[in-house]
């Protein structure tokens, strides 16, 4: 959530494959204003996971914020 452009994180799972190998998956909701920066956000999140948490097998799905429906 501290990465600029991330609005929400959900379906987050972390598990151990072995004593020294861990996996991480999540869905990131990206703010619509950051739509063109998806790859930059993905790289930053992956870097944090690898460097700060030693999570090296990461699967991250990116989604855009829902646009609220307007009633006419």
N, CA, C and O atoms as CSV, one atom per row, in Angstrom:
chain,resi,resn,atom,element,x,y,z
A,1,UNK,N,N,0.821,-1.204,0.000
A,1,UNK,CA,C,0.000,0.000,0.000
A,1,UNK,C,C,0.861,1.263,0.000
A,1,UNK,O,O,0.374,2.335,-0.357
A,2,UNK,N,N,2.116,1.155,0.389
A,2,UNK,CA,C,2.945,2.366,0.438
A,2,UNK,C,C,3.525,2.737,-0.926
A,2,UNK,O,O,4.173,3.775,-1.066
A,3,UNK,N,N,3.296,1.902,-1.915
A,3,UNK,CA,C,3.770,2.212,-3.268
A,3,UNK,C,C,2.794,3.179,-3.914
A,3,UNK,O,O,1.591,2.924,-3.953
A,4,UNK,N,N,3.311,4.278,-4.417
A,4,UNK,CA,C,2.478,5.296,-5.059
A,4,UNK,C,C,1.716,4.680,-6.231
A,4,UNK,O,O,2.307,4.023,-7.088
A,5,UNK,N,N,0.421,4.896,-6.261
A,5,UNK,CA,C,-0.410,4.394,-7.342
A,5,UNK,C,C,-1.231,3.174,-6.962
A,5,UNK,O,O,-2.168,2.816,-7.675
A,6,UNK,N,N,-0.892,2.526,-5.844
A,6,UNK,CA,C,-1.645,1.354,-5.400
A,6,UNK,C,C,-2.816,1.829,-4.544
A,6,UNK,O,O,-2.627,2.520,-3.544
A,7,UNK,N,N,-4.031,1.448,-4.951
A,7,UNK,CA,C,-5.228,1.846,-4.222
A,7,UNK,C,C,-5.651,0.786,-3.211
A,7,UNK,O,O,-6.197,1.107,-2.155
A,8,UNK,N,N,-5.394,-0.488,-3.541
A,8,UNK,CA,C,-5.869,-1.576,-2.683
A,8,UNK,C,C,-5.082,-2.842,-2.993
A,8,UNK,O,O,-4.566,-3.009,-4.098
A,9,UNK,N,N,-4.997,-3.726,-2.014
A,9,UNK,CA,C,-4.396,-5.043,-2.176
A,9,UNK,C,C,-5.407,-6.060,-1.661
A,9,UNK,O,O,-5.982,-5.872,-0.589
A,10,UNK,N,N,-5.629,-7.136,-2.412
A,10,UNK,CA,C,-6.520,-8.181,-1.923
A,10,UNK,C,C,-6.064,-9.537,-2.443
A,10,UNK,O,O,-5.160,-9.620,-3.275
A,11,UNK,N,N,-6.692,-10.594,-1.952
A,11,UNK,CA,C,-6.327,-11.971,-2.296
A,11,UNK,C,C,-4.827,-12.217,-2.117
A,11,UNK,O,O,-4.177,-12.834,-2.962
A,12,UNK,N,N,-4.296,-11.722,-1.005
A,12,UNK,CA,C,-2.872,-11.854,-0.715
A,12,UNK,C,C,-2.636,-13.190,-0.020
A,12,UNK,O,O,-3.307,-13.532,0.954
A,13,UNK,N,N,-1.665,-13.938,-0.546
A,13,UNK,CA,C,-1.300,-15.231,0.029
A,13,UNK,C,C,0.217,-15.361,0.056
A,13,UNK,O,O,0.896,-15.029,-0.915
A,14,UNK,N,N,0.741,-15.849,1.178
A,14,UNK,CA,C,2.160,-16.147,1.314
A,14,UNK,C,C,2.261,-17.548,1.897
A,14,UNK,O,O,1.579,-17.873,2.870
A,15,UNK,N,N,3.112,-18.376,1.303
A,15,UNK,CA,C,3.287,-19.724,1.840
A,15,UNK,C,C,4.708,-20.194,1.596
A,15,UNK,O,O,5.427,-19.655,0.755
A,16,UNK,N,N,5.095,-21.213,2.350
A,16,UNK,CA,C,6.443,-21.768,2.247
A,16,UNK,C,C,6.428,-23.011,1.379
A,16,UNK,O,O,5.613,-23.914,1.569
A,17,UNK,N,N,7.340,-23.040,0.426
A,17,UNK,CA,C,7.538,-24.215,-0.409
A,17,UNK,C,C,8.538,-25.142,0.285
A,17,UNK,O,O,8.406,-26.365,0.266
A,18,UNK,N,N,9.538,-24.513,0.894
A,18,UNK,CA,C,10.533,-25.223,1.704
A,18,UNK,C,C,11.012,-24.244,2.772
A,18,UNK,O,O,10.493,-23.132,2.862
A,19,UNK,N,N,11.979,-24.635,3.571
A,19,UNK,CA,C,12.465,-23.754,4.638
A,19,UNK,C,C,13.019,-22.437,4.122
A,19,UNK,O,O,12.950,-21.423,4.817
A,20,UNK,N,N,13.560,-22.436,2.930
A,20,UNK,CA,C,14.175,-21.214,2.416
A,20,UNK,C,C,13.549,-20.713,1.122
A,20,UNK,O,O,14.091,-19.811,0.483
A,21,UNK,N,N,12.418,-21.283,0.728
A,21,UNK,CA,C,11.752,-20.843,-0.497
A,21,UNK,C,C,10.285,-20.552,-0.192
A,21,UNK,O,O,9.535,-21.425,0.244
A,22,UNK,N,N,9.897,-19.292,-0.437
A,22,UNK,CA,C,8.550,-18.837,-0.113
A,22,UNK,C,C,7.904,-18.234,-1.355
A,22,UNK,O,O,8.586,-17.684,-2.220
A,23,UNK,N,N,6.590,-18.343,-1.430
A,23,UNK,CA,C,5.841,-17.798,-2.561
A,23,UNK,C,C,4.868,-16.734,-2.087
A,23,UNK,O,O,4.396,-16.753,-0.950
A,24,UNK,N,N,4.583,-15.814,-2.984
A,24,UNK,CA,C,3.687,-14.696,-2.684
A,24,UNK,C,C,2.792,-14.472,-3.887
A,24,UNK,O,O,3.262,-14.457,-5.025
A,25,UNK,N,N,1.499,-14.298,-3.635
A,25,UNK,CA,C,0.570,-13.894,-4.693
A,25,UNK,C,C,-0.357,-12.819,-4.142
A,25,UNK,O,O,-0.657,-12.798,-2.948
A,26,UNK,N,N,-0.809,-11.925,-5.020
A,26,UNK,CA,C,-1.798,-10.922,-4.628
A,26,UNK,C,C,-2.386,-10.267,-5.871
A,26,UNK,O,O,-1.887,-10.424,-6.986
A,27,UNK,N,N,-3.453,-9.536,-5.639
A,27,UNK,CA,C,-4.050,-8.671,-6.655
A,27,UNK,C,C,-3.811,-7.236,-6.194
A,27,UNK,O,O,-4.099,-6.897,-5.046
A,28,UNK,N,N,-3.296,-6.407,-7.065
A,28,UNK,CA,C,-3.100,-4.984,-6.772
A,28,UNK,C,C,-4.122,-4.183,-7.562
A,28,UNK,O,O,-4.233,-4.335,-8.778
A,29,UNK,N,N,-4.860,-3.341,-6.876
A,29,UNK,CA,C,-5.764,-2.407,-7.540
A,29,UNK,C,C,-4.978,-1.116,-7.741
A,29,UNK,O,O,-4.526,-0.492,-6.781
A,30,UNK,N,N,-4.824,-0.731,-8.994
A,30,UNK,CA,C,-4.055,0.463,-9.350
A,30,UNK,C,C,-5.013,1.627,-9.578
A,30,UNK,O,O,-6.050,1.473,-10.224
A,31,UNK,N,N,-4.661,2.779,-9.050
A,31,UNK,CA,C,-5.480,3.979,-9.260
A,31,UNK,C,C,-5.566,4.272,-10.760
A,31,UNK,O,O,-4.582,4.144,-11.488
A,32,UNK,N,N,-6.743,4.660,-11.198
A,32,UNK,CA,C,-6.937,4.942,-12.622
A,32,UNK,C,C,-5.972,6.002,-13.131
A,32,UNK,O,O,-5.544,5.950,-14.284
A,33,UNK,N,N,-5.628,6.954,-12.289
A,33,UNK,CA,C,-4.701,8.015,-12.693
A,33,UNK,C,C,-3.294,7.480,-12.972
A,33,UNK,O,O,-2.478,8.170,-13.583
A,34,UNK,N,N,-3.011,6.259,-12.530
A,34,UNK,CA,C,-1.688,5.653,-12.706
A,34,UNK,C,C,-1.683,4.556,-13.772
A,34,UNK,O,O,-0.745,3.762,-13.844
A,35,UNK,N,N,-2.716,4.513,-14.588
A,35,UNK,CA,C,-2.895,3.440,-15.566
A,35,UNK,C,C,-1.656,3.202,-16.428
A,35,UNK,O,O,-1.314,2.047,-16.683
A,36,UNK,N,N,-0.995,4.220,-16.870
A,36,UNK,CA,C,0.175,4.070,-17.733
A,36,UNK,C,C,1.439,3.638,-17.002
A,36,UNK,O,O,2.467,3.397,-17.636
A,37,UNK,N,N,1.380,3.537,-15.688
A,37,UNK,CA,C,2.567,3.225,-14.891
A,37,UNK,C,C,2.511,1.828,-14.278
A,37,UNK,O,O,3.201,1.559,-13.296
A,38,UNK,N,N,1.710,0.951,-14.837
A,38,UNK,CA,C,1.535,-0.381,-14.266
A,38,UNK,C,C,2.851,-1.145,-14.146
A,38,UNK,O,O,3.112,-1.755,-13.109
A,39,UNK,N,N,3.676,-1.125,-15.173
A,39,UNK,CA,C,4.942,-1.871,-15.129
A,39,UNK,C,C,5.899,-1.301,-14.089
A,39,UNK,O,O,6.598,-2.052,-13.410
A,40,UNK,N,N,5.934,0.026,-13.961
A,40,UNK,CA,C,6.784,0.655,-12.948
A,40,UNK,C,C,6.332,0.252,-11.545
A,40,UNK,O,O,7.161,-0.055,-10.688
A,41,UNK,N,N,5.025,0.252,-11.311
A,41,UNK,CA,C,4.479,-0.129,-10.011
A,41,UNK,C,C,4.800,-1.590,-9.731
A,41,UNK,O,O,5.217,-1.935,-8.625
A,42,UNK,N,N,4.609,-2.443,-10.720
A,42,UNK,CA,C,4.892,-3.865,-10.564
A,42,UNK,C,C,6.361,-4.091,-10.205
A,42,UNK,O,O,6.659,-4.890,-9.317
A,43,UNK,N,N,7.269,-3.412,-10.869
A,43,UNK,CA,C,8.697,-3.550,-10.573
A,43,UNK,C,C,9.029,-3.082,-9.162
A,43,UNK,O,O,9.832,-3.711,-8.474
A,44,UNK,N,N,8.416,-1.981,-8.726
A,44,UNK,CA,C,8.687,-1.473,-7.385
A,44,UNK,C,C,8.181,-2.438,-6.319
A,44,UNK,O,O,8.876,-2.707,-5.339
A,45,UNK,N,N,6.968,-2.961,-6.510
A,45,UNK,CA,C,6.411,-3.913,-5.546
A,45,UNK,C,C,7.275,-5.173,-5.499
A,45,UNK,O,O,7.590,-5.667,-4.417
A,46,UNK,N,N,7.655,-5.691,-6.656
A,46,UNK,CA,C,8.489,-6.892,-6.699
A,46,UNK,C,C,9.840,-6.652,-6.012
A,46,UNK,O,O,10.346,-7.531,-5.315
A,47,UNK,N,N,10.410,-5.484,-6.205
A,47,UNK,CA,C,11.686,-5.144,-5.569
A,47,UNK,C,C,11.545,-5.126,-4.044
A,47,UNK,O,O,12.414,-5.635,-3.336
A,48,UNK,N,N,10.466,-4.548,-3.542
A,48,UNK,CA,C,10.228,-4.523,-2.090
A,48,UNK,C,C,10.093,-5.943,-1.563
A,48,UNK,O,O,10.688,-6.286,-0.542
A,49,UNK,N,N,9.314,-6.773,-2.253
A,49,UNK,CA,C,9.114,-8.150,-1.808
A,49,UNK,C,C,10.435,-8.913,-1.763
A,49,UNK,O,O,10.688,-9.659,-0.817
A,50,UNK,N,N,11.276,-8.732,-2.777
A,50,UNK,CA,C,12.552,-9.443,-2.841
A,50,UNK,C,C,13.559,-8.922,-1.817
A,50,UNK,O,O,14.192,-9.704,-1.107
A,51,UNK,N,N,13.702,-7.604,-1.745
A,51,UNK,CA,C,14.763,-7.018,-0.924
A,51,UNK,C,C,14.425,-6.909,0.551
A,51,UNK,O,O,15.303,-7.097,1.393
A,52,UNK,N,N,13.183,-6.612,0.887
A,52,UNK,CA,C,12.824,-6.422,2.297
A,52,UNK,C,C,12.260,-7.681,2.947
A,52,UNK,O,O,12.382,-7.866,4.158
A,53,UNK,N,N,11.635,-8.555,2.134
A,53,UNK,CA,C,10.963,-9.719,2.711
A,53,UNK,C,C,11.511,-11.049,2.212
A,53,UNK,O,O,11.037,-12.109,2.618
A,54,UNK,N,N,12.515,-10.996,1.328
A,54,UNK,CA,C,13.145,-12.196,0.777
A,54,UNK,C,C,12.127,-13.143,0.127
A,54,UNK,O,O,12.251,-14.365,0.212
A,55,UNK,N,N,11.123,-12.552,-0.520
A,55,UNK,CA,C,10.130,-13.313,-1.280
A,55,UNK,C,C,10.535,-13.237,-2.744
A,55,UNK,O,O,10.447,-12.178,-3.365
A,56,UNK,N,N,10.977,-14.359,-3.291
A,56,UNK,CA,C,11.543,-14.351,-4.640
A,56,UNK,C,C,10.690,-15.055,-5.683
A,56,UNK,O,O,11.022,-15.037,-6.868
A,57,UNK,N,N,9.604,-15.671,-5.262
A,57,UNK,CA,C,8.699,-16.321,-6.217
A,57,UNK,C,C,7.348,-15.623,-6.091
A,57,UNK,O,O,6.498,-16.033,-5.301
A,58,UNK,N,N,7.160,-14.559,-6.881
A,58,UNK,CA,C,6.020,-13.660,-6.713
A,58,UNK,C,C,5.126,-13.649,-7.947
A,58,UNK,O,O,5.601,-13.598,-9.082
A,59,UNK,N,N,3.834,-13.698,-7.698
A,59,UNK,CA,C,2.842,-13.561,-8.764
A,59,UNK,C,C,1.899,-12.443,-8.349
A,59,UNK,O,O,1.212,-12.533,-7.332
A,60,UNK,N,N,1.880,-11.391,-9.153
A,60,UNK,CA,C,1.086,-10.212,-8.829
A,60,UNK,C,C,0.167,-9.905,-10.012
A,60,UNK,O,O,0.626,-9.718,-11.140
A,61,UNK,N,N,-1.116,-9.859,-9.739
A,61,UNK,CA,C,-2.088,-9.513,-10.772
A,61,UNK,C,C,-2.494,-8.060,-10.577
A,61,UNK,O,O,-2.851,-7.647,-9.474
A,62,UNK,N,N,-2.437,-7.293,-11.656
A,62,UNK,CA,C,-2.786,-5.876,-11.583
A,62,UNK,C,C,-4.179,-5.673,-12.162
A,62,UNK,O,O,-4.521,-6.200,-13.220
A,63,UNK,N,N,-4.979,-4.885,-11.428
A,63,UNK,CA,C,-6.322,-4.524,-11.862
A,63,UNK,C,C,-6.459,-3.012,-11.721
A,63,UNK,O,O,-5.786,-2.398,-10.894
A,64,UNK,N,N,-7.325,-2.418,-12.523
A,64,UNK,CA,C,-7.602,-0.994,-12.398
A,64,UNK,C,C,-8.776,-0.786,-11.454
A,64,UNK,O,O,-9.643,-1.651,-11.321
A,65,UNK,N,N,-8.794,0.378,-10.796
A,65,UNK,CA,C,-9.909,0.728,-9.940
A,65,UNK,C,C,-11.205,0.671,-10.738
A,65,UNK,O,O,-11.222,0.960,-11.934
A,66,UNK,N,N,-12.262,0.305,-10.080
A,66,UNK,CA,C,-13.573,0.351,-10.722
A,66,UNK,C,C,-14.006,1.801,-10.870
A,66,UNK,O,O,-13.797,2.622,-9.977
A,67,UNK,N,N,-14.601,2.094,-11.988
A,67,UNK,CA,C,-15.145,3.425,-12.192
A,67,UNK,C,C,-16.580,3.394,-11.672
A,67,UNK,O,O,-17.385,2.588,-12.138
A,68,UNK,N,N,-16.905,4.248,-10.730
A,68,UNK,CA,C,-18.269,4.245,-10.190
A,68,UNK,C,C,-19.304,4.483,-11.281
A,68,UNK,O,O,-19.134,5.346,-12.142
A,69,UNK,N,N,-20.371,3.708,-11.230
A,69,UNK,CA,C,-21.442,3.909,-12.196
A,69,UNK,C,C,-22.211,5.163,-11.834
A,69,UNK,O,O,-22.417,5.463,-10.658
A,70,UNK,N,N,-22.628,5.885,-12.845
A,70,UNK,CA,C,-23.421,7.086,-12.601
A,70,UNK,C,C,-24.855,6.788,-12.986
A,70,UNK,O,O,-25.118,6.113,-13.981
A,71,UNK,N,N,-25.756,7.284,-12.206
A,71,UNK,CA,C,-27.180,7.109,-12.550
A,71,UNK,C,C,-27.636,8.318,-13.336
A,71,UNK,O,O,-27.336,9.465,-13.004
A,72,UNK,N,N,-28.353,8.024,-14.362
A,72,UNK,CA,C,-28.807,9.115,-15.249
A,72,UNK,C,C,-30.237,9.464,-14.976
A,72,UNK,O,O,-30.790,10.354,-15.622
